[in-house]
């Protein structure tokens, strides 16, 4: 079967540009019932467990009901979003833009033309039976996509559902029905939405086991030319600035890892910057001591710090710390990639080329164990320091 590029492009356009719309919801333009119903018709074509038609949709237009839903939303989280927006305004904090948008919605939720609440018959009891969350989430997202295709927008909100008893009483929802989301719906101010910045698939897609990445392929059997890698992640209860100060210390891995022994800046460099050089000292019980000349090849303040070994143009290995603000702190990712240039691993592989996949697998397991100790050590060190004596 041949793929129709025009069809693929149209579908991908909707899939990659359907954003959570808050500040660009048109609060003045009316949204007719028919277009909402059309979107629900599309959404109802989504798969459903056991082929059970258990989804129901509440369309709320009454100004008083919308305002009361907005009040419940603000009680749960909206007021905190408004406070965060005001506190972060003008600071340049990575969360500033998101809070500006979230605070705007919290202030104007009651003014949107329509609020749509999908529900499902039944209560989620953890039984795994079809017809509950597994049968409605995909339908809710299809509703968002259908809106986007028609020039409307929404934001998937769930925090207000913490007030489920109040919402049930307000809208007459039976106790044995579960509310899934609350969609503020409006025409969008402009339709020029773009794909968001996300992790590339190669960095978050794992092959045949958790945290197994490949820059290419992988081949069958796996080769060093595939760029095998691994990653360790942890959420640290601290601001990015505090985590950044730790990960840019080139001697930090030596405090937590059995293999990394220490490092020192060379070539006139005395700190991290793009192009700076340092020599890392390492030890392995089976391979003895060795040194690796390293070059800082990634340096974005409070975002990413990385280095490669041997040769910038053809590195033997690459390492990178990445920081991402999350609710309650910072997500720290530590990534390692082998190749494509020469390294000590080449000698081992050349001696037994038939065992290359097994050699790579063993080496990546060793790296990941060391990386895990480093990340756990960073997290514990920062959080203990923040907690005080």
VOGU-3710 file (C-alpha; in Angstrom, 3 decimals, decimal comma):
1> xxxxxxxxxx> 0,000/0,000/0,000  1,419/3,363/-1,011  1,317/6,274/1,405  -0,474/9,364/0,082  1,849/12,275/1,004  -0,965/14,833/0,838  -3,125/12,881/3,267  -0,213/12,261/5,592  0,761/15,944/5,552  -2,771/17,076/6,388
11> xxxxxxxxxx> -3,123/14,611/9,260  0,350/15,371/10,601  -0,367/19,105/10,448  -3,325/18,696/12,808  -1,515/16,229/15,063  1,610/18,351/15,460  -0,027/21,772/15,822  -2,896/21,051/18,196  -1,789/23,096/21,166  -3,277/23,817/24,580
21> xxxxxxxxxx> -4,907/27,163/23,697  -5,526/29,596/26,540  -4,561/33,190/25,746  -5,670/32,872/22,125  -9,237/31,756/22,823  -11,670/34,277/21,310  -13,992/35,132/24,197  -16,294/37,282/22,059  -17,158/35,112/19,054  -20,059/32,702/19,439
31> xxxxxxxxxx> -19,549/28,966/18,889  -22,576/27,232/17,396  -23,987/23,974/18,685  -23,614/22,214/15,349  -19,836/22,612/15,171  -19,516/21,240/18,720  -21,737/18,311/17,809  -19,712/17,696/14,642  -16,547/17,461/16,740  -18,226/15,062/19,138
41> xxxxxxxxxx> -19,317/12,920/16,179  -15,667/12,701/15,127  -14,520/12,004/18,690  -17,026/9,179/19,066  -15,230/7,277/16,303  -12,286/6,732/18,655  -11,683/3,134/19,802  -13,556/2,007/22,888  -12,935/-1,018/25,099  -15,301/-3,886/24,402
51> xxxxxxxxxx> -16,947/-1,718/21,723  -19,061/-0,193/24,480  -20,592/3,213/23,770  -20,217/4,538/27,310  -19,065/8,124/26,670  -21,340/11,085/27,301  -20,695/14,796/26,655  -21,919/17,791/28,656  -22,085/21,072/26,706  -22,261/23,976/29,145
61> xxxxxxxxxx> -23,336/27,389/27,835  -25,263/28,919/30,722  -23,186/31,920/31,971  -23,911/31,177/35,635  -22,935/27,506/35,331  -19,738/28,422/33,470  -18,795/30,933/36,141  -19,388/28,450/38,926  -17,201/25,895/37,119  -14,546/28,590/36,777
71> xxxxxxxxxx> -14,783/29,361/40,494  -14,263/25,683/41,347  -11,257/25,580/39,023  -9,715/28,632/40,676  -10,297/27,173/44,132  -8,358/24,038/43,196  -5,459/25,472/41,202  -6,361/28,605/39,279  -5,544/31,049/42,059  -2,105/29,462/42,449
81> xxxxxxxxxx> -1,529/29,809/38,717  -2,445/33,488/38,842  -0,103/34,016/41,787  2,715/32,179/39,993  2,143/34,231/36,859  2,423/37,492/38,786  5,460/36,282/40,717  7,362/35,118/37,619  6,433/38,044/35,361  9,555/39,662/33,900
91> xxxxxxxxxx> 11,970/37,240/35,582  12,948/35,249/32,492  12,166/32,043/34,382  11,596/29,083/32,014  8,076/28,701/33,456  7,140/32,357/32,940  5,421/31,880/29,596  3,471/28,800/30,699  2,236/30,548/33,837  1,239/33,614/31,819
101> xxxxxxxxxx> -0,970/31,384/29,717  -2,317/29,315/32,626  -3,074/32,417/34,713  -4,956/33,978/31,812  -7,213/30,933/31,471  -7,828/30,835/35,214  -9,013/34,444/35,107  -11,218/34,054/32,032  -12,476/30,457/32,132  -16,008/31,567/32,898
111> xxxxxxxxxx> -16,055/33,826/29,825  -15,416/31,194/27,138  -18,382/30,528/24,829  -18,649/26,839/25,732  -17,286/24,412/28,304  -17,435/20,746/27,267  -17,075/17,975/29,848  -16,747/14,380/28,605  -17,847/11,751/31,126  -18,077/7,973/31,067
121> xxxxxxxxxx> -20,591/5,598/32,568  -19,049/3,875/35,569  -16,514/4,610/38,281  -12,836/3,769/37,949  -12,117/1,005/40,456  -8,784/-0,320/39,170  -10,401/-3,496/37,841  -9,018/-2,990/34,353  -12,407/-3,673/32,769  -13,106/-1,883/29,478
131> xxxxxxxxxx> -15,318/1,147/29,236  -13,634/3,567/31,623  -10,499/5,742/31,247  -9,068/3,417/28,616  -12,131/4,115/26,498  -12,438/7,875/26,808  -8,980/9,492/26,809  -8,489/8,830/23,099  -11,951/10,207/22,383  -11,201/13,395/24,317
141> xxxxxxxxxx> -8,026/13,943/22,291  -9,908/13,307/19,045  -12,302/16,054/20,126  -9,343/18,440/20,529  -8,032/17,497/17,073  -11,434/17,970/15,472  -11,666/21,444/17,013  -8,222/22,345/15,657  -9,136/21,183/12,150  -12,105/23,585/12,207
151> xxxxxxxxxx> -10,299/26,631/13,571  -11,295/26,227/17,209  -9,146/25,502/20,220  -9,222/24,295/23,796  -7,018/23,286/26,703  -7,203/19,896/28,403  -7,887/20,731/32,050  -8,486/18,237/34,848  -7,606/20,064/38,077  -11,154/21,329/38,553
161> xxxxxxxxxx> -12,381/17,740/38,663  -10,919/17,529/42,163  -14,212/19,213/43,019  -16,153/16,303/41,514  -18,918/16,261/44,165  -19,597/19,959/43,577  -19,539/19,485/39,785  -21,926/16,543/40,050  -24,350/18,586/42,100  -24,024/21,615/39,820
171> xxxxxxxxxx> -24,694/19,676/36,593  -26,797/16,809/37,928  -24,212/14,139/37,105  -25,029/10,749/38,725  -22,627/9,295/41,288  -21,866/6,293/39,074  -20,569/8,488/36,218  -16,929/9,673/36,008  -15,896/13,127/34,785  -12,782/12,932/32,585
181> xxxxxxxxxx> -11,778/16,464/31,579  -13,042/20,007/31,197  -12,569/21,675/27,800  -13,005/25,461/27,441  -13,920/25,817/23,759  -13,670/28,896/21,541  -12,558/30,021/18,113  -8,847/30,725/18,135  -7,305/34,125/17,507  -5,403/33,130/14,370
191> xxxxxxxxxx> -4,650/29,577/13,318  -0,879/29,784/12,918  0,016/27,208/15,559  3,353/25,439/15,237  4,875/22,192/16,495  6,147/22,473/20,055  9,677/21,815/21,157  9,867/18,184/22,230  12,530/15,538/22,729  13,489/13,886/19,418
201> xxxxxxxxxx> 12,071/10,385/19,090  15,568/8,876/18,985  16,234/10,209/22,488  13,097/8,864/24,152  12,351/5,728/22,123  13,908/2,620/23,667  14,600/-0,587/21,737  14,185/-4,008/23,372  14,599/-2,705/26,897  14,234/0,433/28,964
211> xxxxxxxxxx> 16,720/3,278/28,306  18,341/1,580/25,279  18,749/4,237/22,587  20,336/4,232/19,140  21,278/7,125/16,887  20,858/4,886/13,832  19,237/1,542/13,102  19,715/-0,504/15,163  21,331/-3,123/12,975  20,735/-6,794/13,428
221> xxxxxxxxxx> 22,975/-7,661/15,153  23,712/-4,372/16,925  26,965/-2,589/16,013  28,931/0,261/17,537  28,185/2,169/14,312  24,533/2,310/15,437  25,453/4,815/18,141  24,139/2,811/21,119  23,328/4,851/24,176  21,533/4,976/27,476
231> xxxxxxxxxx> 19,901/7,530/29,736  19,124/8,005/33,422  16,542/10,472/34,714  15,435/11,836/38,077  13,258/14,691/39,290  15,170/16,876/41,742  13,339/19,085/44,227  15,347/22,197/43,386  15,419/25,051/40,902  17,419/24,566/37,667
241> xxxxxxxxxx> 20,111/27,007/38,862  20,947/24,772/41,832  21,132/21,650/39,664  23,179/23,457/37,014  25,830/24,406/39,563  26,317/20,720/40,356  26,298/19,177/36,873  28,843/21,663/35,490  31,382/20,552/38,108  33,531/18,124/36,082
251> xxxxxxxxxx> 34,656/16,396/39,275  31,111/15,713/40,390  30,849/12,200/38,809  33,915/11,119/40,786  31,996/11,730/44,036  29,377/9,130/43,201  30,760/6,766/40,530  33,093/3,818/40,906  34,656/4,396/37,491  35,112/8,177/37,209
261> xxxxxxxxxx> 38,089/9,180/39,329  38,398/12,906/38,691  39,130/15,556/36,067  41,010/18,793/35,536  40,724/21,620/33,021  43,502/21,918/30,461  44,599/24,189/27,635  44,160/27,344/29,656  40,537/26,618/30,540  39,438/26,944/34,147
271> xxxxxxxxxx> 35,725/26,355/33,880  32,910/25,074/31,678  32,278/26,801/28,368  31,714/25,702/24,802  34,984/24,325/23,400  36,720/24,064/26,780  38,968/21,022/27,347  39,560/18,779/30,325  41,212/15,443/31,051  39,150/12,831/32,849
281> xxxxxxxxxx> 40,757/10,056/34,876  39,035/6,704/35,114  39,489/3,274/36,664  37,949/-0,092/35,934  38,750/-3,216/37,993  39,239/-5,308/34,867  40,829/-2,717/32,568  42,958/-0,676/34,930  43,478/3,095/34,830  43,197/5,373/31,804
291> xxxxxxxxxx> 42,728/9,020/30,884  40,346/10,536/28,359  40,747/13,933/26,732  37,326/15,619/26,678  35,853/18,628/24,896  32,765/20,571/25,953  30,526/20,321/22,872  27,188/21,384/24,418  26,754/24,356/26,711  23,410/26,123/27,149
301> xxxxxxxxxx> 23,033/27,848/30,505  20,738/25,908/32,857  19,616/23,685/29,967  22,381/21,359/28,766  26,043/20,613/29,503  27,815/17,941/27,482  31,232/16,741/26,446  32,767/14,259/24,033  35,951/12,226/24,174  38,946/12,085/21,848
311> xxxxxxxxxx> 37,787/14,165/18,890  34,955/16,689/18,533  34,430/15,710/14,894  34,599/11,968/15,503  34,116/11,315/19,233  34,642/8,001/20,916  31,763/8,735/23,305  29,463/11,603/24,255  27,971/12,537/27,594  25,341/15,118/28,377
321> xxxxxxxxxx> 23,410/16,486/31,348  20,043/18,022/30,418  17,807/20,080/32,707  14,083/20,596/32,279  11,854/22,591/34,669  8,964/20,511/36,005  6,342/21,036/38,667  8,160/20,992/42,000  11,700/21,219/40,675  13,938/20,092/37,817
331> xxxxxxxxxx> 14,059/16,944/35,712  17,694/15,881/35,315  18,656/13,624/32,387  22,115/12,099/32,021  22,737/10,688/28,532  25,628/8,643/27,197  26,308/7,581/23,588  29,080/5,327/22,265  30,912/6,109/19,031  31,118/6,727/16,228
341> xxxxxxxxxx> 34,862/7,404/16,631  37,521/5,083/18,034  37,740/4,217/21,727  39,141/1,566/24,002  36,080/-0,527/23,261  37,274/-1,017/19,680  40,174/-3,188/20,794  37,859/-5,473/22,730  35,469/-5,763/19,769  38,263/-6,345/17,246
351> xxxxxxxxxx> 39,478/-9,276/19,332  36,013/-10,904/19,282  33,893/-9,307/16,514  31,376/-12,136/16,812  30,581/-10,913/20,321  30,125/-7,233/19,426  26,430/-7,041/20,458  27,176/-8,698/23,803  30,207/-6,463/24,404  28,160/-3,352/23,677
361> xxxxxxxxxx> 25,321/-4,534/25,913  27,684/-5,227/28,801  29,452/-1,895/28,408  26,185/0,062/28,291  24,989/-1,757/31,413  28,187/-0,682/33,201  27,747/2,899/32,022  24,112/3,009/33,098  24,927/1,692/36,566  27,564/4,414/36,994
371> xxxxxxxxxx> 25,265/7,069/35,554  22,484/5,960/37,912  24,790/6,408/40,899  25,782/9,862/39,666  22,207/11,061/39,180  21,014/9,598/42,477  24,012/11,185/44,196  23,280/14,608/42,689  19,629/14,381/43,696  20,399/13,313/47,263
381> xxxxxxxxx> 23,157/15,927/47,677  21,010/18,835/46,464  17,862/17,820/48,339  19,732/17,190/51,593  21,464/20,579/51,294  18,093/22,247/50,715  16,598/20,499/53,733  19,360/21,859/55,988  20,860/20,291/59,099
//
